[in-house]
Amino acid sequence: MRIYVAGNIVVDETWSINDLPQKGASIHGVKTSQDIGGKGANQAIVISRCGIDTRLIAAIGNDSNGRWIRENIAHEPVTLFPTEYSSPHSDASIILNSSDGDNAIITTTAAADALTVEMILPYLADAAPGDILLQQGNFSVEKTRALFSWAKTRGMKTVFNPSPVNPDFAQLWPLVDIAVVNQLEADLLQPAGVSTLIVTQGAAGALLFTATQRSFCPASPTQAVDSTGAGDTFLAVLLASALLRGVEPDRLALQHASQAAAITVSRTGTVTAFPTQQELAALLATRSE
């Protein structure tokens, strides 16, 4: 079983501030870290740390940030494609962390936009029926649809995390097997026809809907320091837990995902805040609910 993640990879700059700025405000801040980020990269790295064969298809620019990304992601168990640079400039995110643990994120998409369907498909060519194509909301509706449509013709399972949200993503539900959305995305996109739907509700927990069950898992208690990447950790461990046990996402997968997300929010940074391979192995070894 292999997971292909078609998405983005960026350089995250994290800044500590007292409060999120209002329009027109000038504020002081402190740069606290620089890390690999981007929802595609985040999810791929955590999935690979769980022991799943993971391919990340994401564009990197031919610049200092691109070279820095390659040097650092080489330490992760994920395989990154393309091997060549796809854009003049790498994408980047500025993450503003307020003192109450909330955040706001500004992200560029030029490199991700430059990665065309025709550039992506060769890296999916060895996918087998039952393998997974995971996408987020960083691509256009047209690109996302084309990739999911291609995956369905190959017998792949499709997973969609439509964040950043686009109202037109609602057109894509017939192509999606598993959807992971937050409450805002669920209200806006009204997922219909998806066989497995997970709705995350932040500190409250998460809901699982299938044709035969409705299950709720409360969030694992923790002291939140930085919420960046928590949702990506949740999704990645949810999928990994189910795949490693050979089942569809279930309540135990929600529990594993909640425990992993609690680790992430208790630390600062992005990749550096994610649970380690050792932490994930121990967490996923638990079978009791």
ChimeraX attribute file (.defattr): number of C-alpha atoms within 10 A of each C-alpha:
attribute: neighborCount
match mode: 1-to-1
recipient: residues
	/A:1	13
	/A:2	17
	/A:3	25
	/A:4	22
	/A:5	26
	/A:6	29
	/A:7	26
	/A:8	28
	/A:9	29
	/A:10	30
	/A:11	23
	/A:12	23
	/A:13	21
	/A:14	24
	/A:15	19
	/A:16	20
	/A:17	18
	/A:18	15
	/A:19	17
	/A:20	17
	/A:21	14
	/A:22	8
	/A:23	6
	/A:24	6
	/A:25	7
	/A:26	8
	/A:27	11
	/A:28	10
	/A:29	15
	/A:30	12
	/A:31	13
	/A:32	12
	/A:33	15
	/A:34	18
	/A:35	19
	/A:36	24
	/A:37	25
	/A:38	28
	/A:39	24
	/A:40	24
	/A:41	26
	/A:42	25
	/A:43	28
	/A:44	33
	/A:45	28
	/A:46	29
	/A:47	29
	/A:48	23
	/A:49	25
	/A:50	26
	/A:51	15
	/A:52	21
	/A:53	16
	/A:54	24
	/A:55	24
	/A:56	26
	/A:57	27
	/A:58	24
	/A:59	33
	/A:60	32
	/A:61	22
	/A:62	16
	/A:63	14
	/A:64	10
	/A:65	18
	/A:66	22
	/A:67	14
	/A:68	13
	/A:69	20
	/A:70	14
	/A:71	10
	/A:72	11
	/A:73	16
	/A:74	11
	/A:75	8
	/A:76	15
	/A:77	20
	/A:78	21
	/A:79	18
	/A:80	22
	/A:81	17
	/A:82	17
	/A:83	12
	/A:84	10
	/A:85	18
	/A:86	20
	/A:87	19
	/A:88	14
	/A:89	19
	/A:90	26
	/A:91	25
	/A:92	21
	/A:93	21
	/A:94	18
	/A:95	22
	/A:96	26
	/A:97	27
	/A:98	19
	/A:99	14
	/A:100	13
	/A:101	19
	/A:102	15
	/A:103	19
	/A:104	12
	/A:105	13
	/A:106	11
	/A:107	15
	/A:108	17
	/A:109	19
	/A:110	17
	/A:111	23
	/A:112	25
	/A:113	17
	/A:114	16
	/A:115	22
	/A:116	13
	/A:117	13
	/A:118	10
	/A:119	13
	/A:120	17
	/A:121	16
	/A:122	11
	/A:123	17
	/A:124	18
	/A:125	10
	/A:126	9
	/A:127	18
	/A:128	14
	/A:129	15
	/A:130	16
	/A:131	18
	/A:132	23
	/A:133	24
	/A:134	25
	/A:135	24
	/A:136	23
	/A:137	19
	/A:138	25
	/A:139	23
	/A:140	14
	/A:141	16
	/A:142	12
	/A:143	16
	/A:144	21
	/A:145	18
	/A:146	14
	/A:147	21
	/A:148	23
	/A:149	17
	/A:150	15
	/A:151	24
	/A:152	18
	/A:153	9
	/A:154	16
	/A:155	14
	/A:156	21
	/A:157	19
	/A:158	23
	/A:159	25
	/A:160	23
	/A:161	23
	/A:162	24
	/A:163	17
	/A:164	11
	/A:165	19
	/A:166	16
	/A:167	12
	/A:168	12
	/A:169	21
	/A:170	18
	/A:171	13
	/A:172	20
	/A:173	19
	/A:174	14
	/A:175	21
	/A:176	24
	/A:177	18
	/A:178	22
	/A:179	22
	/A:180	27
	/A:181	24
	/A:182	19
	/A:183	16
	/A:184	13
	/A:185	22
	/A:186	20
	/A:187	10
	/A:188	14
	/A:189	20
	/A:190	12
	/A:191	22
	/A:192	15
	/A:193	13
	/A:194	18
	/A:195	16
	/A:196	21
	/A:197	25
	/A:198	26
	/A:199	19
	/A:200	27
	/A:201	15
	/A:202	15
	/A:203	14
	/A:204	13
	/A:205	16
	/A:206	25
	/A:207	20
	/A:208	20
	/A:209	17
	/A:210	16
	/A:211	10
	/A:212	7
	/A:213	10
	/A:214	13
	/A:215	13
	/A:216	18
	/A:217	19
	/A:218	16
	/A:219	20
	/A:220	17
	/A:221	12
	/A:222	14
	/A:223	11
	/A:224	17
	/A:225	18
	/A:226	24
	/A:227	22
	/A:228	28
	/A:229	22
	/A:230	23
	/A:231	23
	/A:232	27
	/A:233	30
	/A:234	26
	/A:235	26
	/A:236	23
	/A:237	29
	/A:238	27
	/A:239	25
	/A:240	25
	/A:241	28
	/A:242	19
	/A:243	16
	/A:244	14
	/A:245	12
	/A:246	9
	/A:247	11
	/A:248	15
	/A:249	22
	/A:250	21
	/A:251	20
	/A:252	18
	/A:253	27
	/A:254	30
	/A:255	28
	/A:256	26
	/A:257	30
	/A:258	29
	/A:259	22
	/A:260	27
	/A:261	28
	/A:262	23
	/A:263	21
	/A:264	29
	/A:265	24
	/A:266	17
	/A:267	18
	/A:268	21
	/A:269	26
	/A:270	26
	/A:271	25
	/A:272	14
	/A:273	21
	/A:274	28
	/A:275	22
	/A:276	16
	/A:277	17
	/A:278	10
	/A:279	14
	/A:280	23
	/A:281	14
	/A:282	10
	/A:283	19
	/A:284	23
	/A:285	11
	/A:286	11
	/A:287	12
	/A:288	6
	/A:289	9
